Amino acid sequence: MAVRQALGRGLQLGRAMLLRFAAKPCPVYGWKRPERPFPVAVWGRGERPAGRAAGRGSGPRGLRLGLPDRYRFFRQSVAGLAARLQRQFLVRARGGAGPCGRAVFLAFGLGLGLIEERQAEGRRAASACQEIQEIFTQKSKLLPDPLDTRRWQGFRLEEYLIGQSIGKGCSAAVYEATVPVLPRAPGVAKGTKLFPGKGPDVVPQEEAERTPAAPAFPLAIKMMWNLSAGSSSEAIFSTMSQELVPASRVALAGEYGAVTFRKSKGGRKQLSPHPNVIRVFRAFTSSVPLLPGALVDYPDVLPPRLHPEGLGHGRTLFLVMKNYPCTLRQYLRENTPSPRLATVMTLQLLEGVDHLVQQGVAHRDLKSDNILVELDADGCPWLVITDFGCCLADERVGLQLPFTSWYVDRGGNGCLMAPEVSTACPGPKAVIDYSKADAWAVGALAYEIFGLSNPFYGQGKAHLESRSYQEAQLPSLPESAPLEVRQLVRSLLQREASKRPSARVAANVLHLSLWGDHTLALKSLKLDKMIGWLLQQSAATLLADRLTEKSCVETKMKMLFLANLEYETLCQAALLLYSWRAAL
């Protein structure tokens, strides 16, 4: 019995010791003699200097690598450590040590050996994930900018044909638009004439209704309302720079755009493209025109030359983007997605938010009006995050905003402001962490996507405030929603940000739930089985993408999953799924 207990104790010691090595620096295992310039590591039967005499690099070189001398012990591989301990066991066995001492020493070495084998499996899995990620990173690159042509500049408002109003918000109005070089309905392009210097060509609504073949408007122009930036192009770009965060490089090539962004190095960030984030194709300043509906919809922000009581400046910023059929709010008003489709829509928002977090950007104004929707050939919605006017995109602070006074801007949409933001109190050292704030907002939007009222928009007893709500007050999603989604939404809406999963882990949870099916039976999950499943998904996704001209939404989502594949976050998602299923 004593030997068995000793074996168990040795295995526990070996496991605990190695896990401690891998997680953080451990107690010192070397010792130092005053008369020697470098520390000496005690190892095996003899001594050797851990610096120059060790054969690989000198003491100063070790310091240049950032590794303190007292941690030289930990540079030995686990496999080498296990092998040495097992050899030492044989030496001690011949020396006549007691059975308990020999058992503990052998079990310690065996425990380290078992953990080394497990770590080797993890390294192989991580390597496979990295190789898959490299393949799909190239495959997931977006198509070229549709306005990126040598013939077309697009930095003047007069070069666009502007249609009717799409909508307006608190800071801008959006109109449908097109340009002559883009394909339009036959028979319309011939009759379109643009006159530089005479303002944009506008199609009257009556004429559009009478025309059998109305022109297609693949673009949208967003006209910002300029109340405080003056009429200098450089000042306008600087004041409204948050709107330029999702702008492409070509979009900022004209006028003062490139100059402004060169001056702001180390300041405003610029997003790399992502399928679930809007792209700005052109950004330029121009005189404010009198567009359809302007005198009715927003007369107060017009310049005095267009409206006597207008308060706006004569010049403002224009952004050219893709024209999407509707917003998420409009889509949900007319459609009720199935549970699977709603899961895919929530997943798209998490993918977009994860991209923002990886780029060090917080949107801070996520709501169904700021999410655009288009449908694929099968009628499946594709979601895109837009409207970055309230975003945090400062390279100097990243996602950690110093909150020194109440005058610091915390973002828009107070109803969907995460608890750590809405309850923050200013102070000399106060900082607001936005790394999981947008993921919290996605959790709240999931209620709308699954056909319920957003609990943070309600009234009376149904109304919750992010400042004061308790997690037990959160309503349940419909029973038709998958278990994983219901648990994930509750996790995303936890008050403590440290307890919430990141957007990447949350997205992986839904990926595994959607595509893993019975292949990832988590109670018997093994790393080699997971890698086999990932390889199978990779082959199937590549084949599906090649066989169809336009990939469906689910194929695109699989490609995003594989392009963002990371072993560590995948394991975290798998553990979350396991814990939820085990709790049933």
HUPE-V131343 format. One record per helix or strand of 3 or more residues. SS is the DSSP state (A for helix, B for strand). FROM is the first residue (numbers start at 1). TO is the last residue. If there is no record, write none. Layout:
SS:FROM:TO + SS:FROM:TO
This chain:
A:2:23 + B:40:43 + B:46:49 + A:52:54 + A:59:64 + A:69:75 + A:78:94 + A:99:139 + A:157:159 + B:161:168 + B:172:178 + A:189:191 + A:205:210 + B:219:224 + A:233:239 + A:241:244 + A:250:252 + A:257:263 + B:280:287 + A:294:297 + A:299:301 + B:315:322 + A:328:334 + A:339:358 + A:368:370 + B:371:375 + B:381:385 + B:400:402 + A:414:416 + A:419:422 + B:431:433 + A:437:449 + A:460:462 + A:471:473 + A:483:492 + A:497:499 + A:503:516 + A:522:524 + A:527:547 + A:553:563 + A:567:582
